[in-house]
Amino acid sequence: MIIIAFASEGPLKDWRAKLGKVKNILAFVDFSQVSKIDINRPGETLAIEKAGDKWKIANTKDFYVRDDIIQGIELALNTAKEADVELASENAEKKDDFEVGKSGTSISLRQGDVLLHEFIIGKVGADFTSTYITRNDTEETYLIKANLNSALVRGDWYDRTILKSDIEKISKIRFQHPTSEFTVEKLEDEWQGTLPYSFGVDEEKIELTLEMMANLTATDIPEQTFDGAGFDKDIIIVQATGEELDNTIMIGGPQVVDAEEEVDLEDVLYYAKRADSDNIYLITAEQKGLLDVRIQDLR
């Protein structure tokens, strides 16, 4: 009797529990082995690949993924490995109902050219923390207790950071326009104009430009072509230098919009790029205005 009771409460109980447990198709994912991720969804194909300790948008000049996005992917996949899984359907015709069919997002995890894992992400579960998933080689659809949808089904892959520096290290700014150039410097804890002649600088006004030159983020990423970007004429160049720092931004022309579309001047976007990179960004009219200044604007 003791032996029977032990079997019922011990190994037999564990065996019965495992018998009804749904197989986790992501149980063997090891993110540390992944060096490339292919994301394919209707109308969009994207690949990101590891480059040193960063993740780069594949087939781009020099665009990277934000660190917090990669951290979110790693967390979601690690959570999925240990997550509870429910069988949502055994009918392949039901896949579209869970958005893992034609409208699903196919994810391929690779190590170089070697495919490690492949699965399809569908819609979010009713609790907003679970995700419907499947694979092409199975008729089943599963609900996994991991937020894979928000981690991998997104439209903001590009890191839009143009400049990121310690504002306190900036001690000199050079402003170059098509027909003029001037320089302001921080001398004895005060900002002063030094070239082409000495002039006073309003601390509050220069602070706004300093913030732009230390922390400039694009509002959008345009098509990566120099045609029509205006970098070949009448460009504005602003260079901030200081302790181990040299940030140079180049501002081109406004983005061309549909002639029939009415756009307020404050909504116009301008092309911008760093001097040390061919990446092209779009900044707002307000950001452009804080960089496109003359001597009289800083007094």
FIDO-558564 format. One record per residue (C-alpha): residue number from 1; residue in one letter; y, z, x. Coordinates in steps of 0.001 Angstrom, whole numbers, plus 500000, padded with zeros to 6 digits. Last residue first. Layout:
FIDO-558564
  rofi  vovo      c2      c3      c1
   NUM     a       Y       Z       X
...
END
This chain:
FIDO-558564
  rofi  vovo      c2      c3      c1
   299     r  587786  471719  522585
   298     l  584330  470248  522232
   297     d  585093  467361  519861
   296     q  588134  466321  521910
   295     i  585930  465666  524932
   294     r  583684  463322  522958
   293     v  580462  464005  521100
   292     d  577349  461983  520228
   291     l  574865  464825  520706
   290     l  575739  466960  517682
   289     g  576318  463817  515604
   288     k  572863  462448  516439
   287     q  571256  465617  515106
   286     e  573279  465319  511886
   285     a  572473  461610  511530
   284     t  568800  462517  511714
   283     i  566409  461699  514546
   282     l  563775  458968  514824
   281     y  561417  458801  517783
   280     i  560355  456267  520408
   279     n  557910  457180  523182
   278     d  558729  455203  526327
   277     s  559099  458376  528397
   276     d  561211  459727  531258
   275     a  564602  458922  529696
   274     r  563585  460681  526476
   273     k  563827  458603  523340
   272     a  565976  458237  520230
   271     y  566290  455831  517301
   270     y  568659  456910  514550
   269     l  568016  457829  510913
   268     v  570480  457234  508081
   267     d  570474  459969  505419
   266     e  573987  461196  506201
   265     l  575285  457647  505742
   264     d  573916  457584  502209
   263     v  571310  454899  501600
   262     e  571278  452312  498814
   261     e  568285  450012  499116
   260     e  568949  446309  498545
   259     a  569519  445665  502251
   258     d  566191  447335  503044
   257     v  566696  449715  505931
   256     v  567399  449190  509634
   255     q  567092  452368  511666
   254     p  570387  453203  513327
   253     g  571031  452336  516960
   252     g  569957  453918  520205
   251     i  570144  457475  521479
   250     m  568894  458334  524960
   249     i  567939  461908  525826
   248     t  567824  463381  529317
   247     n  566380  466824  529951
   246     d  566338  467987  533578
   245     l  565236  471574  534129
   244     e  564042  473598  537123
   243     e  567183  475773  536762
   242     g  569811  473515  535240
   241     t  570272  470072  533779
   240     a  571128  468578  530389
   239     q  571621  464813  530239
   238     v  573054  463040  527196
   237     i  572949  459245  527044
   236     i  574427  457217  524182
   235     i  573441  453568  523965
   234     d  575872  450722  523356
   233     k  573254  448026  523996
   232     d  569624  447540  525037
   231     f  568377  450751  523447
   230     g  569301  449432  520006
   229     a  565971  450009  518283
   228     g  565847  446451  516929
   227     d  563006  445378  519185
   226     f  562016  448388  521296
   225     t  558682  448680  519499
   224     q  556656  451762  518699
   223     e  556821  451700  514907
   222     p  558708  454821  513891
   221     i  557797  458514  514325
   220     d  559770  460781  511979
   219     t  562185  463726  511813
   218     a  562119  464164  515544
   217     t  562439  467610  517106
   216     l  565058  468624  519670
   215     n  564977  472137  521103
   214     a  566833  472617  524399
   213     m  569202  469645  524207
   212     m  569814  470206  520483
   211     e  570493  473914  520990
   210     l  572938  473117  523780
   209     t  574785  470730  521473
   208     l  575305  473489  518904
   207     e  576315  475978  521630
   206     i  578971  473534  522863
   205     k  580860  473970  519593
   204     e  580603  477766  519522
   203     e  581772  478114  523143
   202     d  584869  475922  522675
   201     v  585401  474067  525951
   200     g  588625  473915  527991
   199     f  589424  470979  530251
   198     s  589204  470029  533941
   197     y  589129  466326  534759
   196     p  586624  463445  534796
   195     l  584710  465711  534922
   194     t  584709  469532  534993
   193     g  584898  470657  531348
   192     q  584258  474356  531077
   191     w  581575  476613  529655
   190     e  581897  480279  530589
   189     d  579389  482602  532256
   188     e  581032  482273  535693
   187     l  580870  478467  535473
   186     k  578725  476779  532838
   185     e  579370  473072  533198
   184     v  580744  470199  531109
   183     t  580639  466561  532168
   182     f  582347  463372  531013
   181     e  581619  459666  530592
   180     s  583387  456776  528904
   179     t  583034  453172  527744
   178     p  579400  452860  526600
   177     h  579020  456631  526248
   176     q  577630  459122  528776
   175     f  577709  462878  528217
   174     r  576611  465086  531142
   173     i  575553  468651  530451
   172     k  575346  471483  532993
   171     s  573965  475019  533113
   170     i  570866  474813  530942
   169     k  568432  477573  531841
   168     e  569432  479800  528931
   167     i  568322  477138  526439
   166     d  564709  477497  527583
   165     s  563156  474108  527006
   164     k  561524  471878  524380
   163     l  562727  468297  523995
   162     i  561208  465521  521868
   161     t  558798  467548  519726
   160     r  557375  465366  516980
   159     d  553728  466203  517732
   158     y  551909  463520  515777
   157     w  549060  464487  513468
   156     d  551192  464988  510365
   155     g  549242  463022  507754
   154     r  546386  465409  507020
   153     v  542691  465545  506213
   152     l  541232  467437  509184
   151     a  542382  471052  508975
   150     s  543490  471079  505315
   149     n  540169  469584  504218
   148     l  537940  471634  506497
   147     n  538825  474896  504768
   146     a  535436  476564  505148
   145     k  533005  477979  502575
   144     i  530932  474814  502265
   143     l  530277  472980  499016
   142     y  527533  470435  499519
   141     t  526860  466901  498298
   140     e  523313  465555  498513
   139     e  522299  461915  498682
   138     t  521886  462047  502454
   137     d  522283  459618  505349
   136     n  525997  459012  504780
   135     r  526727  462711  505160
   134     t  528226  465197  502720
   133     i  531096  467644  502289
   132     y  532973  469468  499541
   131     t  535417  472003  500948
   130     s  536016  475721  500395
   129     t  539213  477767  500751
   128     f  541085  476460  497687
   127     d  538881  478649  495407
   126     a  538182  475646  493153
   125     g  536852  473683  496131
   124     v  538948  471250  498133
   123     k  538181  467549  497900
   122     g  535970  465505  500148
   121     i  535051  465560  503813
   120     i  532402  463223  505189
   119     f  530137  463983  508150
   118     e  529279  462775  511637
   117     h  528106  464835  514588
   116     l  527546  464313  518313
   115     l  528269  460609  518775
   114     v  528303  459736  522472
   113     d  531220  457568  523611
   112     g  533027  460467  525283
   111     q  531656  463552  523586
   110     r  532127  462628  519964
   109     l  532831  464203  516590
   108     s  533036  461633  513799
   107     i  534807  462545  510558
   106     s  534771  460290  507493
   105     t  537385  461100  504860
   104     g  536185  460508  501318
   103     s  537724  458110  498795
   102     k  534683  455828  498593
   101     g  532298  458764  498290
   100     v  533079  462338  499339
    99     e  535739  462734  496649
    98     f  533659  465337  494740
    97     d  533377  463101  491671
    96     d  532906  460117  493998
    95     k  529733  461728  495307
    94     k  528165  461952  491844
    93     e  526284  458662  492207
    92     a  524432  460156  495179
    91     n  522839  462739  492875
    90     e  521634  465927  494552
    89     s  524807  467802  493657
    88     a  526871  470867  494583
    87     l  524294  472521  496852
    86     e  526036  475632  498094
    85     v  526777  476550  501714
    84     d  527764  479916  503196
    83     a  529662  479567  506454
    82     e  528447  480234  509999
    81     k  529061  476788  511465
    80     a  531912  476126  509000
    79     t  533987  478956  510470
    78     n  533694  477430  513934
    77     l  534676  474066  512479
    76     a  537720  475510  510669
    75     l  538863  477538  513689
    74     e  538580  474537  516025
    73     i  540467  472323  513590
    72     g  543217  474928  513139
    71     q  543593  475357  516903
    70     i  543953  471583  517198
    69     i  546710  471612  514564
    68     d  548444  474576  516244
    67     d  548531  472712  519563
    66     r  550462  469781  518080
    65     v  548750  466445  518681
    64     y  550042  464224  521472
    63     f  551929  460956  521807
    62     d  552167  459202  525174
    61     k  551872  455500  524685
    60     t  549459  455413  521762
    59     n  545884  454102  521585
    58     a  544376  457548  520972
    57     i  546655  460336  519780
    56     k  546333  462874  522590
    55     w  544820  466343  522651
    54     k  545949  468733  525383
    53     d  544139  470832  528038
    52     g  543299  467771  530106
    51     a  543443  464774  527795
    50     k  541141  465310  524810
    49     e  541027  462495  522314
    48     i  542441  461844  518871
    47     a  541426  458892  516730
    46     l  543054  457599  513566
    45     t  542140  455109  510870
    44     e  544056  454881  507606
    43     g  543815  452796  504446
    42     p  540930  454763  502956
    41     r  540071  457567  505411
    40     n  538685  457450  508921
    39     i  539194  460300  511380
    38     d  537587  459820  514791
    37     i  537495  462918  516983
    36     k  537124  462815  520765
    35     s  536273  465331  523486
    34     v  533862  467585  521594
    33     q  531577  469879  523602
    32     s  533757  472985  523068
    31     f  533707  472218  519352
    30     d  530009  473025  519089
    29     v  528645  471808  515747
    28     f  525058  472993  515234
    27     a  525425  474589  511807
    26     l  527419  471695  510377
    25     i  524694  470382  508043
    24     n  524181  473914  506684
    23     k  520815  473956  504922
    22     v  520859  475587  501499
    21     k  519163  478991  501258
    20     g  516427  479433  498674
    19     l  513580  479717  501172
    18     k  515719  481768  503538
    17     a  515918  484605  501032
    16     r  512167  484444  500324
    15     w  511423  484570  504069
    14     d  513714  487567  504551
    13     k  511963  489433  501719
    12     l  508558  488576  503136
    11     p  509573  489776  506619
    10     g  510730  493193  505396
     9     e  510862  494598  501864
     8     s  507715  492951  500494
     7     a  505877  493092  503826
     6     f  506675  496786  504221
     5     a  505490  497505  500674
     4     i  502236  495634  501269
     3     i  501619  497534  504533
     2     i  502357  500878  502852
     1     m  500000  500000  500000
END
